[in-house]
Amino acid sequence: MVKISVSEQTTFTDFDVSNREEALKILSKELLNRDKVEIDFLQNLLEREEKAPTGLSIYDYGIAIPHTEPQYVKEDSVAIAVLKKPIPFYDMVTKSETISVNIIFLLALTESNKHLNILSQIMDLVNKPGAVEELMKMNKEKLLNHVYEKLELTN
């Protein structure tokens, strides 16, 4: 079982940003402030997102699951942002089309093999009709409790 930390400081509701880069910068900064990632995490995250987009359409909504290589991570963590208004991320399948993303799950993992485990858990969390919409309506406390319950996360 993989334990990944999430905290109130790295979880956002009504996250008001205008684009992908701004969102990833703020989320990465929170992980950096909590000593979860290396100083060059953000730069490598942005570069990886350009090469391998992480937007995914789930029913009528969009999620993004950005991540980068383990050498830029100090401790397994996830930052979660429920966006006030959707922002475009490139589709992980087509790579050329954009998806309007409503929720970002930013992964910071120390080993590559942990990605599949947490990706599977996130998909189980969101891949039901109404699941993303339900997450979008939650306040921060309820969202944190819900993801603690559904994913293998610690605080």
C-alpha positions as CSV (number, residue, x, y, z in Angstrom):
1,M,0.0,0.0,0.0
2,V,1.4,3.4,-1.0
3,K,0.8,6.2,1.4
4,I,0.8,9.7,-0.1
5,S,0.5,12.9,1.9
6,V,-2.1,15.6,1.3
7,S,-2.9,18.5,3.5
8,E,-5.2,21.5,4.0
9,Q,-2.3,23.7,2.6
10,T,-2.1,21.7,-0.6
11,T,-5.9,21.4,-1.2
12,F,-7.8,24.2,-2.8
13,T,-11.5,24.7,-3.5
14,D,-12.7,27.7,-5.7
15,F,-9.2,27.8,-7.0
16,D,-9.2,31.0,-9.1
17,V,-6.5,30.9,-11.8
18,S,-6.5,31.9,-15.5
19,N,-4.3,29.2,-17.0
20,R,-2.5,25.9,-16.6
21,E,0.9,27.4,-15.9
22,E,-0.5,29.7,-13.1
23,A,-2.3,26.7,-11.5
24,L,0.8,24.4,-11.6
25,K,3.0,27.2,-10.3
26,I,0.8,27.8,-7.2
27,L,0.3,24.1,-6.5
28,S,4.1,23.4,-6.9
29,K,5.0,26.3,-4.6
30,E,2.8,24.9,-1.9
31,L,4.5,21.5,-2.2
32,L,7.9,23.3,-2.2
33,N,6.9,25.3,0.9
34,R,6.1,22.0,2.7
35,D,9.5,20.5,1.6
36,K,7.8,17.8,-0.5
37,V,9.6,18.7,-3.8
38,E,12.9,20.0,-5.1
39,I,13.4,23.6,-6.3
40,D,13.4,22.5,-9.9
41,F,10.1,20.5,-9.6
42,L,8.0,23.2,-11.3
43,Q,10.3,23.6,-14.3
44,N,10.4,19.9,-15.0
45,L,6.6,19.6,-14.4
46,L,5.9,22.2,-17.0
47,E,8.3,20.6,-19.5
48,R,6.8,17.2,-19.0
49,E,3.2,18.6,-19.3
50,E,4.3,20.0,-22.8
51,K,5.6,16.6,-23.9
52,A,3.0,14.3,-22.2
53,P,-0.2,16.2,-21.5
54,T,-2.4,15.0,-18.6
55,G,-5.9,16.3,-19.3
56,L,-8.6,13.7,-19.3
57,S,-12.3,13.9,-20.1
58,I,-14.5,12.2,-17.5
59,Y,-18.2,12.3,-18.6
60,D,-19.0,16.0,-19.0
61,Y,-16.0,17.2,-17.0
62,G,-12.3,17.4,-17.2
63,I,-9.5,16.5,-14.8
64,A,-5.7,16.8,-15.0
65,I,-3.2,14.6,-13.3
66,P,0.1,16.3,-13.9
67,H,3.3,14.8,-12.5
68,T,7.1,14.7,-13.3
69,E,10.0,12.4,-12.7
70,P,10.8,11.1,-9.2
71,Q,14.2,12.8,-8.9
72,Y,12.4,16.1,-8.3
73,V,10.4,14.8,-5.4
74,K,11.4,14.5,-1.7
75,E,8.2,13.0,-0.3
76,D,5.2,11.4,-1.8
77,S,2.4,14.0,-2.0
78,V,-0.6,15.2,-3.9
79,A,-2.0,18.7,-4.3
80,I,-5.6,19.0,-5.2
81,A,-7.3,22.0,-6.8
82,V,-11.0,22.3,-7.6
83,L,-11.1,25.2,-10.0
84,K,-13.5,28.1,-9.8
85,K,-13.7,28.1,-13.6
86,P,-12.3,25.5,-15.9
87,I,-8.9,26.0,-17.6
88,P,-7.6,24.3,-20.7
89,F,-5.1,21.4,-20.5
90,Y,-4.1,19.4,-23.5
91,D,-5.8,16.0,-23.8
92,M,-3.5,13.0,-22.8
93,V,-5.0,10.9,-25.6
94,T,-5.0,13.3,-28.6
95,K,-2.2,15.6,-27.3
96,S,-3.4,18.3,-29.7
97,E,-6.9,19.0,-28.4
98,T,-7.6,20.8,-25.2
99,I,-10.0,19.8,-22.4
100,S,-11.6,22.2,-20.0
101,V,-10.3,21.0,-16.6
102,N,-12.3,21.3,-13.5
103,I,-10.1,19.5,-11.0
104,I,-6.3,19.1,-10.8
105,F,-4.6,16.2,-9.0
106,L,-0.9,17.2,-8.9
107,L,1.2,14.2,-8.1
108,A,4.6,14.3,-6.5
109,L,5.9,10.7,-6.2
110,T,9.3,9.4,-5.3
111,E,9.1,6.3,-7.5
112,S,7.7,5.8,-11.0
113,N,5.9,2.6,-10.1
114,K,3.7,4.5,-7.6
115,H,2.1,6.5,-10.4
116,L,0.0,3.6,-11.7
117,N,-1.3,2.9,-8.2
118,I,-2.4,6.4,-7.5
119,L,-3.7,7.0,-11.0
120,S,-5.9,3.9,-10.6
121,Q,-7.2,5.2,-7.3
122,I,-8.0,8.6,-8.8
123,M,-9.8,7.0,-11.7
124,D,-11.9,4.9,-9.3
125,L,-12.7,8.1,-7.4
126,V,-13.9,10.1,-10.5
127,N,-14.9,7.6,-13.1
128,K,-18.6,7.4,-12.2
129,P,-21.4,9.6,-13.5
130,G,-21.7,12.7,-11.2
131,A,-18.5,12.0,-9.3
132,V,-16.5,15.0,-10.5
133,E,-19.5,17.2,-10.1
134,E,-19.8,16.0,-6.5
135,L,-16.2,16.7,-5.7
136,M,-16.6,20.2,-7.2
137,K,-19.4,21.0,-4.8
138,M,-17.5,20.0,-1.6
139,N,-15.9,22.5,0.7
140,K,-12.3,22.0,1.6
141,E,-12.9,20.0,4.8
142,K,-15.4,17.6,3.1
143,L,-13.1,17.2,0.1
144,L,-10.1,16.3,2.3
145,N,-12.2,13.8,4.2
146,H,-13.6,12.3,1.1
147,V,-10.2,11.8,-0.6
148,Y,-8.7,10.4,2.7
149,E,-11.4,7.9,2.7
150,K,-11.2,7.0,-1.0
151,L,-7.5,7.2,-1.7
152,E,-4.5,5.9,0.2
153,L,-3.5,9.3,1.6
154,T,-2.2,10.6,4.9
155,N,-1.9,14.1,6.4
